[in-house]
């Protein structure tokens, strides 16, 4: 019998940057974790992973390099399920080639670590929800109603889920992206290159009330607090001869909220809210209004379609299509080292509220996300809300907890002020 050829998918340019900028001690990954109210059964988890693997050909996949392009190739076998030991350990080239994600379990936790070229937060949460639903179905016989972010594993993957939507919705004219000298956070790197996480847990309604009081969204509120926290760090470390620098964050945007895309591949870009070096001297309300105005411009279809055009432009140029892959990666690495790794102090991603089906709720305690910290500004921040609790995780590859301490103190003060007023 002739073996059926496995379908592969060309990798988009926004995903290639994560491969071009890999280092032996750094890969751009992130981890989602469900904490359960019961002990995890590894054997059941292995069965669940095996059952869902065919449903996610673009996520449970390896990334292969050709002469001109990278391709996503569905894993021929389900990923191994291993006991959790180290958070976000650097992925090797061999791992990424065979299956660029890991499935891990703790005593009462299930985690999946994704190399960022595979998918964004939307795709990752869809896989996590589907995996947990199948795990609970096998273990407890629960039949969960599927939907937008929880898939029916008896169906085949749809073309709309496999599409590269950047080409579909990119504008004709690219938006120019300026790169300038913004503040990068200091830190004494951990000896073993480990990822540490400082986690704050907040009542969702309390955060919503604080945002409503200031007439901003939750993401705007958290961005403003982080911008002020980074500004405070800069103030503490600045000496008389050092230059005051603007403070800028990278805030991922799920483009599915602006465009009708259904893909499970990467379909997110970013906003870059910023403040000047002396922002910490200004009232909080001014920072909030500044962030709100910037979001009003950058969180629009027109602006993001222009950014998409910037990312897809190389694929539209014939000359770049015939440049060997190793040359493209070398150029991207140089550009990223000169500009991309210096355009913000950290990434702050708010994945919003994850609503679980009613049948799954009794088994889940909470959910959180951890991002691999930056190489040059060794922090990042991931936020997710589940079951009425918001988990804010400041990840770091440095010993100092200064940024986390300042950020959580500032946020606690805003919440306390809101509570007193109420």
N, C-alpha and C positions, 0 to 999 in steps of 0.2 A: 504494500500500500504506500502511495506517495505521501510524504509528510507535508502537511499544510504549512505554507509559508506564514511566519508571524508578521503581522502588520506593524510597521514602525511609523513614527511621527517626527517630522522636522521640528527641532527646538527653536523657539522664538528668540529674538535678540535680547529681550529683557531677561531671559533665563540664562543666556550664554555668559553674561557678565559674572554670574556666580561660579562658573567653571573656569573662566579666564583668570579670576582673582583668587583661586584656591592657593593655599599654602600647606606645607607639611603639618603645621600646627593650627590651621584655621580653615574651616569650611562653613559656609553660611547656611546654618540649619536652624530649626526651631522644634520645640517639643510641646505636644498637647498631652495632658494627663487627666483622666477621670479617676477620682477617688471614690471607691465603693464603700458601702455599708456592710460588706462581708468580705471574707477572704477570697482571693482570686484563685481559680483552678487553672493551672498552666495547660493541662491537657485539653480542657474545654476551649481555652483561648486559641490553642493551635488549630483546633477544628474550625473555629469561627474564622480565623485568618485564611485557612484553606478554602472555605466556602465563599468568602467575599472576593478573593483574588481575581477571578475572571471578570468581575464587574467593574474593576478599576484599572483598565489596561494602560492608562496614561499616568497613573500615580504609583501603583505597585509595579514599578518599572526600573530598568537600568538605563543609563545614559551612555551611548556608544559614540565614539568619534570616527568620522569618515575623513576623506581627504579634504572635503570642502565644508561639511556641516556636522553638527551633532544631531543624533536622533534619540528619541525616547523609544525604548524597546520593551514591551511587556515582559515581566519576569516569567520564565518558563516554569518555575516552581514557586510555591508560596514562600514569603520571607520567613526566616527562622524566628521563633519566639524565644527570647532570652530573659534571664533574670536581670532586673535592673540593678546597676551598680554605679555607673558614672553618668552624670547628666551631660548630654550633648558633647560626648567625646568626638574628636575630629574624625570625619569619615575618610577612609582611604580611597584611593582611585579605584581599587578593585571592588570595594563595596558599591561605589557609585556606578560602576560599570554593570554590576550584576543586579543590584536592587538598592536604589538610593533612599531607602527608608528602613527604620528599625522598629520592631515591635517588642516592647519590654513590659515586664510585670514586676510589681512589688507585692508585699503582703496583702494589701488591699487597694492596689492601684494598677491601672492599665495605661501605658504611655506609648505614643508613636512619635518618632523623631523623623522629620522630613528634610531632605536636602532641598533648598529653596527653588531649584530649577524645576522640580516636579510640579509644584502647585502652590497656590496661595492659601490664605486662611480659610476661604470659603470651601475650597476643595478638600483641605485637611479636615475641617469640621464635618463635612459630609461623610468622609471615610470613617472618622472616629464614631459618629453616630451610628453608621451602618454596622461597623464592627461590634459596638456594644450591644446593639439590638440583636445581632445574630448570636453573640455570646450568651445573652440572657434567654434567647429562644432555645438554645441547646441545653442550657443548664436548668432553666425553670419552666420551659414550655410556653413562654410568653410570645404571643403574636402581636407585633407592633405594626400600626398603620404607617405605611411609607409616605414620603412626600418630597418636598423640594430638597431638603438637606438630610434625607434618610432614604436610601435607595432600595428598591426591590432587587435582591440578588438573583432572582430567577429570570430577570430580564437581561438582555444584552446591552452593552454600552451603546449609547446613541451618538450619532455623528455630531450633534450639537454639543455634546459633552466633551468631544475630542477636538473641537475646532480651535484654531488660533484666531481669537476674536480681535486681536490688535489690528490686523489687516482689514477686518470688516468695518471697523468704526473709526479708523484713523482719518484725520482731516487731510486736505490737499496740501495745506501749508503747515510746516513744522513750527512749533513754539521754541524760540531761542531760550536756552537754559544757561543762565550766567553762573559762573563759579567764582567765589571770592573767599577771602581769608576769614572764616568764622572760627569761633572758639571751640577747641577740642578739649575734652575733659582729661585731667591728669590722673595717674594711678600707678601704684606699684604692682606690677604684674605678679600673679601668684606663681610660685616656683614650679608647680606641676601643670600649669596651663589649664587649671580646672575652672569650670563655670559655677559660680556661686549665685544664689538667688535670695533676695530680700523680698518677702511677700507681705503685702498689706491686705487685710480682708475687711470689706466695708458693706454695710447694709445698702442695698440698691436704692431703696426709697430715700435714704438719707442723702446720697449723692445726687439723686434727681432733684430733691428739694433745694440743695445748694446751687445747682445749675439753674433751676427755675428762678431762684431769687435774683440771680445776676443776668437773667434773660439770655442765656447761652445754652448750647448743647453740652452734654456730659463730656464729649471729646474736646470741645473748646475749653471747658473748665480745666480739665486735666492737662491739656497742652499749656495753658497759661501758667498753671502751677509749676509744671516742669521747666518752662522757660525761665521763670523766676528763681527756681532752685538752682539751675545751671548758672544763672547770673550771679547768684550768691556764692557759688563755688569759685567763679572767676574773681569776684571781689576779694575773697579770702586769700587767693593765691597770687593776686596781682602785686607787683612791686612798683616802685617809682619809675623804673626804666621800661617796664613792659607796656605794650600797646593794648589799649582797650579794643576788644573785638566784638562784633555782633554775635548774638546767640541764635542758633537756628536748629530746628528739629525736622526730621523726616517723618511724615504722617501718612502711612499707606491708605489708599482709597480703594474700596471694592467697587470696581467699575460697573458691576452688575446693577448697582443702584442708580446708575446714570444711563446705562445702555441695556438693551434687552438680551444680553448674552447669557447663555446657559452652560458655558464651558466649565469643566472641572480643572482645566489647566490654569496657569497663571493668567489672571485678568485683573490686575491691580496696578496702579501707579501711585502717585504720592503728591501731597502738598508739602510746602516748605515754609511754615510759619516762622517768623523771626522777630526779634526785638533788638534794640541797640544795647550797647555794653552797660549802660547805667539804668537799665529797666528796673532793677531792684529798688531804686530810689523813688520810683513812681507809685502811685496808688494802684492797688489790685484792679480796680474797675477800668483803669486806662489800659492795662495789659489785656484784660478780657475783651475790651472793645477793639483793640488792635488786632487780636487773634480773630475775632468775629469778622472784621472787615476783610482780612486776608483769606479766610475760608470762603467768604461770599464770592471771591474772585476765582480761587483755585479749585473749589469743589463744584465746578460747572462742566457741562458737556463740552462747551466750546474750548475751554482751557485744556481739559484732559484729552480731547481729540487732537489738539495740537501737540501735546506731549507724546501721544501715541505715534503721530507722524514722525516725530524726532527719532523714536525707537525703531520704526519700520523703514526709515529712509535707506539704511544700508542694504536691506534686502531688495529694494527697488532699483538699486544701481547695479547694472550688469557687471561692471568691472570688479565690484566687491564680491559678486557671486562666484567669480572664478579665482579669487585669492585663496590660497591654501589655508586650512583651518589654523595651523600653528602660527601663521603670520597674523591672522585676525586676532587670535588670543593674545599674542605678544603686544599688539597695538592697544587692545582693550585694557590690558594690564597696566600699561604705561599711562594711559588716559585716566584710569581709575586711581592709580597711585598719585597722579598729579592733581586730580580734581575730585573724583567721585568719593573717595574715602575721607575727604576734608569738607564736604558740603554741609555737614550737620554734626551736632554733638552726639546725638543718638537717634534711634528710631523709636517712636512711640506709636504702637498700634493698638487700637481699641476695636475688638472683634464683636462688640455688642452683646446682646442678650441671646443666649443659646437656650431655646425652649425644647425640652425633652417631652416625648409622648408620655401621657399619664401613666401607662403601664411600667415605664422605666424609672420614674421618679423615686419610688421607694428604695431602689437599689443604689442610687447615686447620692453621694455626699456633696461633692463639688467638682469643679473643673478649673484648670489653670493652664497658662501658656508661658513658656520660657523661650526667649530668643537668644541665639549665640551673640555675645557682645561683639562690638566693633574691634578691629585690630588696633586702630590708632586712638580711639576714644572709647576705652574699654567698658562700655555700658550699653544696655538697651532696655526697653520697657514694653512688656506685653500685658494687655488687659482683657479680661473676659468675664462675663456675668452669667451665672447659672444658678437656678433655684434661689433667687433673691439675694445672692451674695456676689459682690464684685471682687475679683481677685486681681490685684495690681502687683505684677512681678517686675522688680528692677534686677536684671541680671548683670553680672560683672565678672571680669577676669582680673580683678585687682583686689588687694587686701582692704582698701579703705571703704567704709560704708557711708562716707560723708554725703554723697549725693542722695542716697536713700533716706538718710536721717533727716536732711533738710526738706526733701520733697514730702515725706509723710508728715513731718511736723507742720509744714505749711498747709497741707490738705486738712489735717486735724483741726487746725485753727479756723479754717473757713467753715468746716462742719459745725464746730462748737459755736461759732458766731451765728450760723443759720439756726441752730437749735435754740439759742438764747432768744433770738428774735421771735421764733415761733412760739 
